[in-house]
Amino acid sequence: MQEVGLVVDPRPPYRNGVASSFGGQCLIKNSDVCLFLFLGHYISVDTSYEGEKAVLVSPDLYSEEWSCIRLIYQIATTSVTSLDPATLNLYMRKEGESFDSLLWSAKEPSDSWLIASLDLTNSTKKYKIVLEAEMGQDKSASIAVFEIKITPGYCIECDFEENHLCGFVNRWNPNVNWFVGGGNIRNSQSILPKDHTLNNELGHYMYVDSVYVKHFQEVAQLISPKTTAPMSGCLSFYYQLKQESSIVFTLYLRDMSGFYEEIWKTDSASTGDWVLAEVDFTAPYPMEVVFEVAFNSAKGGYVALDDISFSPVYCSNQTGILFNPADAGCNFEEDLCNFYQDHKDVPGWSRVKVKRNVYRAGDHTTGFGYYLLANTKFTSQPGYIGRLYGPTLPGNLQFCLRFYYALYGFFKMSGTLAVYIFEENHVVQEKIWSVLDSPRGVWTQAEISFKKPMPCKVRASSSYLQCCK
């Protein structure tokens, strides 16, 4: 076993939770797995370093294939609210780059250990993982890290053989919940199956039992870690179902706005053995996979789940182009990105930079950057409409459009800014949002969710407006 020591930046150090000296190591079990252990204990930062930062840096790492980093941590405090709370940040420092990329950040306190899972796309460059604790001004706060583990594969994959369950969580219900089955665990009145991974009674899986059902359509949900990088392909898993009355076993994708999309539902009756299920799966933006079981009675039976895996190749051998939502966004600091104006229109939108003062807030991104401006003294003519077009969006995906706008000097606001969706043939268009009333002179956030079966584009139309970051 090869051992590589961690490096601590020369700033206020992390402390070992039990021992008096720092003892972090990267234990390389093989060429694919890097496990940071802290001598069986944990490392922590407390308010001895109020307002300071503690930084922990890994040795050089490689990720030629897709991998998953899991972090077990806790942010503790006795303060109810804090204007400057303690924050734990995770960065990637790629070789040859002059800045660190923020992968993840957390500041919500908890009474127990939490697990964060982040997908790392394949890269030919060496990199380091940088863990940064910002203590803020909360005098009662502390940050602790128990384990950092990087493994090959995707964060939504799991065989449920480890205690952290790969970051999968049960959505608590007073009557029906997902539990760990197998091993020495015997907390069900049902006769449960052997584990699929090891095919014996020592392995583990997840199951949900109807024995405590009290109401019609009692629902139990098992929720995966959130995807953190665009991905598409085939999601597969094994399940076993025993039913004496109706059981509905459904698989959903849930986006961060809470929208559910059904992607699979069992069509089989009781199964005496593990059954393989495969479903095509596309997550161009952060999503969670939700395994949901609904029972109609306490004698409904049970559902067991094991060996969730993912392949970037579609199950049905179909081909698809993975959509990256970053390609459809823009902060206008460098250019218009993939947005454009119709050459048939008078150029109505201008990319401008205005110094922030008591009358203008400056741009939304930094206060000193660029934004788009419509209805200038050169374009404000009777009947003038400025049209800004976005890039083509693929069909049959749920989108969330978020932007910021500001209005100045208008007696009537209704209709000054509207957002349309139109299909690629430019024939069918639909208004999905328009400004009704808004504070003047301040940036206001707008958020719109939509889904269309065919490829489409977003168009922002302004008769009088300053927008949009």
C-alpha positions as CSV (number, residue, x, y, z in Angstrom):
1,M,0.0,0.0,0.0
2,Q,1.4,3.3,-1.0
3,E,1.1,6.2,1.4
4,V,1.2,9.9,0.4
5,G,1.1,12.6,3.1
6,L,-1.3,15.5,3.0
7,V,0.1,19.0,3.0
8,V,-1.3,21.7,5.2
9,D,-1.0,25.3,4.0
10,P,1.0,27.6,6.4
11,R,-2.1,29.1,7.8
12,P,-4.1,28.3,11.0
13,P,-4.0,24.4,10.9
14,Y,-6.7,21.8,11.1
15,R,-6.6,20.0,14.4
16,N,-6.9,16.2,14.9
17,G,-10.1,15.5,16.8
18,V,-8.4,13.1,19.2
19,A,-4.7,13.0,18.8
20,S,-2.6,16.1,19.6
21,S,-0.8,16.0,16.2
22,F,-2.0,16.2,12.6
23,G,-2.2,12.8,11.1
24,G,-3.9,13.0,7.7
25,Q,-2.8,10.5,5.0
26,C,-3.8,9.6,1.5
27,L,-4.0,5.8,1.4
28,I,-3.8,4.5,-2.1
29,K,-5.4,1.1,-2.1
30,N,-4.9,0.7,-5.8
31,S,-4.3,3.0,-8.8
32,D,-8.0,4.1,-8.8
33,V,-8.9,4.7,-5.2
34,C,-7.6,7.5,-2.9
35,L,-8.9,7.5,0.6
36,F,-8.0,10.2,3.1
37,L,-8.1,8.9,6.6
38,F,-7.3,10.8,9.8
39,L,-5.9,8.0,11.9
40,G,-9.4,6.8,12.8
41,H,-10.4,10.2,14.1
42,Y,-11.3,13.4,12.5
43,I,-9.8,16.8,11.8
44,S,-11.4,20.0,13.0
45,V,-11.2,23.8,13.1
46,D,-12.8,25.8,15.9
47,T,-13.2,29.5,16.9
48,S,-9.6,29.7,18.1
49,Y,-9.2,31.0,14.5
50,E,-12.3,33.3,14.3
51,G,-12.4,35.1,11.0
52,E,-9.5,33.1,9.6
53,K,-9.2,30.4,7.0
54,A,-7.7,26.9,7.4
55,V,-6.6,25.2,4.2
56,L,-5.9,21.5,3.6
57,V,-4.2,20.5,0.3
58,S,-4.1,16.9,-1.2
59,P,-1.1,15.5,-3.0
60,D,-1.2,15.4,-6.8
61,L,-4.1,13.3,-8.1
62,Y,-5.1,11.9,-11.5
63,S,-8.6,11.3,-12.9
64,E,-8.4,9.8,-16.3
65,E,-11.8,8.4,-15.9
66,W,-15.0,9.8,-14.3
67,S,-14.7,9.6,-10.5
68,C,-16.7,10.6,-7.4
69,I,-15.4,12.4,-4.4
70,R,-17.3,11.9,-1.1
71,L,-16.7,14.1,1.9
72,I,-18.1,13.3,5.4
73,Y,-18.2,16.5,7.5
74,Q,-20.0,18.4,10.1
75,I,-20.5,22.1,10.8
76,A,-21.6,22.6,14.4
77,T,-22.8,25.8,16.2
78,T,-25.0,26.8,19.1
79,S,-25.9,30.1,17.5
80,V,-29.4,30.3,16.0
81,T,-28.5,32.8,13.3
82,S,-25.2,34.3,12.2
83,L,-24.6,37.0,9.6
84,D,-21.2,35.6,8.9
85,P,-21.4,31.8,9.4
86,A,-18.7,29.2,9.2
87,T,-18.3,27.8,5.7
88,L,-16.6,24.7,4.3
89,N,-15.4,24.9,0.7
90,L,-14.0,22.3,-1.7
91,Y,-11.8,23.4,-4.6
92,M,-10.0,21.7,-7.5
93,R,-6.5,23.1,-8.3
94,K,-5.5,21.9,-11.8
95,E,-1.9,21.8,-12.8
96,G,-0.9,24.8,-14.8
97,E,-3.9,26.9,-13.8
98,S,-3.5,30.0,-11.7
99,F,-6.8,29.8,-9.8
100,D,-8.8,27.2,-7.9
101,S,-12.3,26.1,-9.1
102,L,-15.0,25.9,-6.5
103,L,-16.6,22.5,-6.6
104,W,-18.8,22.7,-3.5
105,S,-19.6,24.8,-0.5
106,A,-21.7,24.3,2.7
107,K,-22.6,26.5,5.6
108,E,-25.7,24.9,7.1
109,P,-25.0,23.6,10.6
110,S,-26.1,20.1,11.7
111,D,-26.2,17.9,14.8
112,S,-24.7,14.9,13.0
113,W,-22.2,13.9,10.3
114,L,-23.3,14.7,6.7
115,I,-22.1,13.4,3.4
116,A,-21.4,15.4,0.2
117,S,-20.9,13.6,-3.1
118,L,-19.4,15.4,-6.2
119,D,-18.8,14.0,-9.7
120,L,-15.3,14.7,-11.1
121,T,-15.2,14.5,-14.9
122,N,-12.2,12.8,-16.5
123,S,-9.2,15.0,-17.1
124,T,-5.7,14.6,-18.5
125,K,-4.2,17.1,-16.1
126,K,-3.0,16.4,-12.6
127,Y,-4.9,18.2,-9.9
128,K,-5.1,18.8,-6.1
129,I,-8.2,18.8,-3.9
130,V,-8.2,21.9,-1.7
131,L,-10.4,21.9,1.5
132,E,-10.9,25.4,3.0
133,A,-12.6,26.2,6.3
134,E,-13.7,29.8,6.8
135,M,-14.6,30.4,10.4
136,G,-16.5,33.7,10.0
137,Q,-17.6,35.6,13.1
138,D,-19.6,32.8,14.8
139,K,-17.9,32.3,18.1
140,S,-19.6,29.0,18.8
141,A,-18.9,27.4,15.4
142,S,-16.6,24.4,14.6
143,I,-16.0,22.5,11.4
144,A,-14.9,18.8,11.3
145,V,-14.0,16.4,8.5
146,F,-14.1,12.6,9.1
147,E,-13.2,11.2,5.7
148,I,-12.5,12.2,2.1
149,K,-12.8,9.4,-0.5
150,I,-12.2,9.5,-4.3
151,T,-13.4,6.4,-6.2
152,P,-13.8,5.6,-9.9
153,G,-17.3,5.8,-11.2
154,Y,-20.4,7.9,-10.8
155,C,-21.8,9.3,-7.5
156,I,-25.2,7.9,-8.2
157,E,-23.8,4.3,-8.3
158,C,-24.1,2.2,-5.1
159,D,-24.1,-1.4,-3.8
160,F,-25.0,-0.3,-0.3
161,E,-22.1,-2.2,1.3
162,E,-20.6,0.8,3.0
163,N,-22.1,2.7,6.0
164,H,-22.4,6.0,4.2
165,L,-24.8,4.4,1.6
166,C,-23.0,6.5,-1.1
167,G,-24.9,9.5,0.0
168,F,-28.4,8.0,-0.7
169,V,-30.9,9.3,1.9
170,N,-34.4,8.2,2.9
171,R,-37.1,10.8,3.0
172,W,-38.6,10.2,6.4
173,N,-42.2,9.1,6.6
174,P,-43.9,8.2,10.0
175,N,-45.0,4.8,8.7
176,V,-43.0,3.6,5.7
177,N,-39.3,4.2,5.1
178,W,-36.3,2.7,3.2
179,F,-34.0,0.6,5.5
180,V,-30.7,-1.2,5.1
181,G,-31.3,-5.0,4.7
182,G,-29.0,-8.0,4.8
183,G,-26.0,-8.7,7.0
184,N,-27.0,-9.1,10.7
185,I,-29.9,-6.7,10.3
186,R,-33.2,-8.2,11.2
187,N,-35.8,-5.4,11.7
188,S,-38.5,-6.6,9.4
189,Q,-41.3,-9.1,9.8
190,S,-41.1,-10.1,6.1
191,I,-38.8,-12.8,4.9
192,L,-36.3,-10.7,2.9
193,P,-34.0,-11.8,0.1
194,K,-30.2,-12.4,0.0
195,D,-28.1,-9.5,-1.1
196,H,-27.5,-9.3,-4.9
197,T,-23.9,-8.0,-4.8
198,L,-22.5,-10.9,-2.8
199,N,-25.4,-13.3,-3.2
200,N,-25.4,-14.2,0.4
201,E,-26.7,-13.1,3.8
202,L,-23.6,-11.0,4.6
203,G,-24.2,-8.4,1.9
204,H,-26.5,-5.4,2.1
205,Y,-29.2,-3.7,0.1
206,M,-32.1,-1.2,0.6
207,Y,-35.7,-2.3,1.2
208,V,-39.0,-0.9,2.1
209,D,-41.7,-2.9,3.8
210,S,-45.5,-2.3,4.0
211,V,-46.0,-3.8,7.4
212,Y,-46.5,-0.3,9.1
213,V,-48.7,1.2,6.4
214,K,-51.7,3.0,7.8
215,H,-53.1,5.0,4.9
216,F,-53.9,4.4,1.3
217,Q,-51.0,5.2,-1.1
218,E,-48.3,5.5,1.7
219,V,-45.1,6.5,-0.1
220,A,-41.4,5.9,0.7
221,Q,-38.7,7.7,-1.2
222,L,-35.0,6.9,-1.5
223,I,-33.1,9.9,-3.0
224,S,-29.7,9.8,-4.7
225,P,-26.9,12.3,-4.3
226,K,-27.4,15.3,-6.6
227,T,-25.6,15.1,-9.9
228,T,-23.0,17.8,-10.2
229,A,-21.9,17.5,-13.8
230,P,-23.9,17.0,-17.1
231,M,-24.3,13.3,-17.8
232,S,-26.5,11.0,-19.9
233,G,-26.6,7.3,-20.6
234,C,-28.1,4.1,-19.0
235,L,-29.1,3.9,-15.4
236,S,-29.4,0.2,-14.2
237,F,-30.4,-1.4,-10.9
238,Y,-31.6,-4.7,-9.5
239,Y,-34.8,-4.9,-7.6
240,Q,-37.0,-7.6,-6.0
241,L,-40.7,-7.2,-5.4
242,K,-43.1,-9.2,-3.4
243,Q,-46.7,-8.1,-3.4
244,E,-49.9,-9.4,-1.9
245,S,-51.8,-6.2,-2.9
246,S,-51.0,-3.4,-5.2
247,I,-47.5,-1.9,-5.1
248,V,-46.4,1.0,-7.3
249,F,-42.6,1.2,-7.8
250,T,-41.5,4.3,-9.8
251,L,-38.3,6.0,-10.7
252,Y,-38.2,9.8,-11.0
253,L,-35.8,12.5,-11.9
254,R,-36.2,15.6,-9.7
255,D,-34.5,18.9,-10.5
256,M,-33.5,21.6,-8.0
257,S,-36.8,23.4,-8.4
258,G,-38.7,20.3,-7.2
259,F,-40.1,19.2,-10.6
260,Y,-40.5,15.4,-10.9
261,E,-40.2,13.6,-14.2
262,E,-41.2,9.9,-14.3
263,I,-38.6,7.8,-16.2
264,W,-39.6,4.2,-15.3
265,K,-42.3,2.2,-13.5
266,T,-42.4,-1.5,-12.8
267,D,-44.8,-3.5,-14.9
268,S,-44.2,-6.9,-13.2
269,A,-46.0,-8.7,-10.4
270,S,-44.1,-10.5,-7.6
271,T,-40.6,-11.5,-8.5
272,G,-38.9,-14.5,-6.8
273,D,-35.4,-13.3,-7.7
274,W,-33.5,-10.1,-8.4
275,V,-34.6,-8.4,-11.7
276,L,-32.4,-6.1,-13.7
277,A,-34.0,-2.8,-14.7
278,E,-32.5,-0.4,-17.3
279,V,-33.6,3.1,-18.2
280,D,-32.2,5.8,-20.4
281,F,-31.3,8.8,-18.3
282,T,-30.3,12.4,-19.1
283,A,-29.2,15.0,-16.5
284,P,-27.9,18.1,-18.2
285,Y,-28.1,20.1,-15.0
286,P,-28.2,19.1,-11.3
287,M,-30.8,16.4,-10.6
288,E,-31.6,13.7,-8.1
289,V,-32.8,10.2,-8.8
290,V,-35.8,9.2,-6.7
291,F,-36.8,5.6,-6.1
292,E,-40.4,5.7,-4.9
293,V,-42.6,2.9,-3.6
294,A,-46.3,3.4,-2.9
295,F,-48.4,0.8,-0.9
296,N,-52.1,0.4,-0.6
297,S,-52.2,-1.7,2.6
298,A,-50.1,-3.1,5.4
299,K,-50.2,-6.5,3.6
300,G,-48.8,-5.0,0.4
301,G,-45.4,-6.7,0.6
302,Y,-41.9,-5.3,0.1
303,V,-39.5,-3.9,-2.5
304,A,-35.7,-4.5,-2.3
305,L,-33.1,-2.5,-4.3
306,D,-29.4,-3.2,-4.9
307,D,-26.4,-2.5,-7.2
308,I,-27.3,0.8,-8.9
309,S,-24.9,1.6,-11.7
310,F,-24.5,4.0,-14.6
311,S,-23.0,3.8,-18.1
312,P,-22.5,6.7,-20.5
313,V,-23.9,4.5,-23.3
314,Y,-27.7,4.5,-23.7
315,C,-29.4,1.3,-22.8
316,S,-31.4,1.2,-26.0
317,N,-28.3,2.0,-28.1
318,Q,-29.7,5.3,-29.1
319,T,-27.4,8.2,-29.7
320,G,-27.8,11.6,-28.1
321,I,-25.9,14.9,-27.7
322,L,-25.4,15.9,-24.1
323,F,-26.6,19.4,-23.5
324,N,-24.4,21.6,-21.3
325,P,-26.6,24.3,-19.6
326,A,-23.5,26.5,-19.3
327,D,-23.7,26.9,-23.1
328,A,-27.1,28.6,-22.7
329,G,-26.1,31.0,-20.0
330,C,-24.1,34.3,-20.1
331,N,-23.0,37.1,-17.8
332,F,-22.0,39.3,-20.8
333,E,-18.6,40.1,-19.3
334,E,-16.7,39.1,-22.4
335,D,-19.2,39.0,-25.2
336,L,-22.8,37.9,-26.0
337,C,-21.8,34.2,-25.6
338,N,-24.3,32.3,-27.7
339,F,-27.0,35.0,-27.7
340,Y,-27.6,37.1,-30.8
341,Q,-29.9,39.7,-32.5
342,D,-31.8,39.1,-35.7
343,H,-30.0,40.9,-38.5
344,K,-33.4,42.1,-39.8
345,D,-34.0,44.1,-36.6
346,V,-32.4,47.4,-35.7
347,P,-29.7,46.5,-33.2
348,G,-31.6,47.2,-30.1
349,W,-29.5,45.6,-27.4
350,S,-26.1,47.1,-26.5
351,R,-23.4,45.6,-24.3
352,V,-22.4,48.4,-22.0
353,K,-20.4,49.2,-18.9
354,V,-21.6,51.9,-16.5
355,K,-19.9,53.1,-13.4
356,R,-21.8,52.4,-10.2
357,N,-23.1,55.5,-8.4
358,V,-26.0,56.6,-6.2
359,Y,-28.3,56.6,-9.3
360,R,-27.3,53.4,-10.9
361,A,-26.4,50.0,-9.3
362,G,-23.9,49.0,-12.0
363,D,-24.0,45.5,-13.4
364,H,-25.4,42.6,-11.4
365,T,-22.3,40.3,-11.6
366,T,-19.7,42.5,-9.9
367,G,-21.1,46.0,-9.9
368,F,-18.3,47.1,-12.3
369,G,-18.8,44.8,-15.3
370,Y,-20.9,44.6,-18.4
371,Y,-24.7,44.1,-19.0
372,L,-27.1,44.5,-21.9
373,L,-29.1,47.7,-22.3
374,A,-32.1,48.3,-24.5
375,N,-34.1,51.5,-25.1
376,T,-31.2,53.9,-25.4
377,K,-31.7,57.3,-26.9
378,F,-30.7,55.8,-30.2
379,T,-33.3,53.1,-30.3
380,S,-36.3,54.5,-28.4
381,Q,-38.6,55.1,-31.3
382,P,-42.4,54.6,-31.4
383,G,-43.2,50.9,-31.9
384,Y,-39.6,49.9,-31.3
385,I,-39.0,46.3,-30.0
386,G,-35.6,44.9,-29.2
387,R,-35.3,41.1,-29.6
388,L,-32.5,39.0,-28.1
389,Y,-32.3,35.3,-29.1
390,G,-30.8,32.5,-27.1
391,P,-29.2,29.3,-28.4
392,T,-31.1,26.2,-29.4
393,L,-32.4,24.1,-26.5
394,P,-33.0,20.4,-27.0
395,G,-36.6,19.1,-26.7
396,N,-38.1,17.0,-23.9
397,L,-36.0,18.4,-21.1
398,Q,-37.1,20.5,-18.1
399,F,-35.4,23.9,-18.1
400,C,-35.2,26.6,-15.5
401,L,-34.4,30.1,-16.9
402,R,-33.1,32.6,-14.4
403,F,-32.0,36.2,-15.2
404,Y,-31.9,39.6,-13.6
405,Y,-33.4,42.8,-14.9
406,A,-33.7,46.4,-13.9
407,L,-36.2,49.1,-15.1
408,Y,-35.6,52.8,-15.2
409,G,-37.9,55.8,-15.8
410,F,-41.1,54.1,-17.1
411,F,-44.5,55.4,-16.1
412,K,-46.1,52.1,-17.2
413,M,-44.2,48.8,-16.6
414,S,-46.6,46.2,-18.0
415,G,-45.2,44.8,-21.2
416,T,-41.8,46.5,-21.1
417,L,-40.1,43.1,-21.0
418,A,-41.4,39.7,-22.1
419,V,-39.9,36.2,-22.6
420,Y,-41.1,34.0,-25.4
421,I,-40.3,30.4,-26.5
422,F,-40.5,29.5,-30.2
423,E,-39.8,26.3,-32.0
424,E,-37.1,26.0,-34.6
425,N,-39.4,26.6,-37.5
426,H,-40.1,30.1,-36.1
427,V,-43.9,29.6,-36.6
428,V,-45.1,28.7,-33.1
429,Q,-44.2,31.0,-30.3
430,E,-45.5,31.2,-26.7
431,K,-45.2,34.0,-24.1
432,I,-44.0,32.4,-20.9
433,W,-43.3,35.5,-18.8
434,S,-43.7,39.3,-18.8
435,V,-43.0,42.0,-16.2
436,L,-46.1,43.3,-14.4
437,D,-44.6,45.4,-11.7
438,S,-41.1,45.8,-10.3
439,P,-39.1,48.1,-8.1
440,R,-37.4,50.8,-10.2
441,G,-33.6,51.0,-10.4
442,V,-32.7,47.7,-8.7
443,W,-31.8,44.3,-10.1
444,T,-34.7,41.9,-9.8
445,Q,-34.5,38.1,-10.3
446,A,-36.9,36.3,-12.5
447,E,-37.2,32.5,-12.7
448,I,-39.2,30.5,-15.3
449,S,-39.5,26.7,-15.7
450,F,-40.5,25.2,-19.0
451,K,-40.4,22.0,-21.0
452,K,-41.1,21.6,-24.7
453,P,-41.2,18.4,-26.8
454,M,-39.3,19.9,-29.7
455,P,-36.1,21.9,-29.9
456,C,-36.8,25.6,-29.1
457,K,-35.2,29.0,-28.4
458,V,-35.8,31.6,-25.8
459,R,-36.4,35.2,-27.0
460,A,-36.3,38.2,-24.7
461,S,-38.4,41.1,-26.2
462,S,-38.2,44.7,-24.9
463,S,-40.0,47.8,-25.8
464,Y,-38.4,49.7,-23.0
465,L,-35.9,48.0,-20.7
466,Q,-32.5,47.7,-19.2
467,C,-31.5,44.1,-18.7
468,C,-30.2,41.5,-18.2
469,K,-27.5,39.5,-16.2
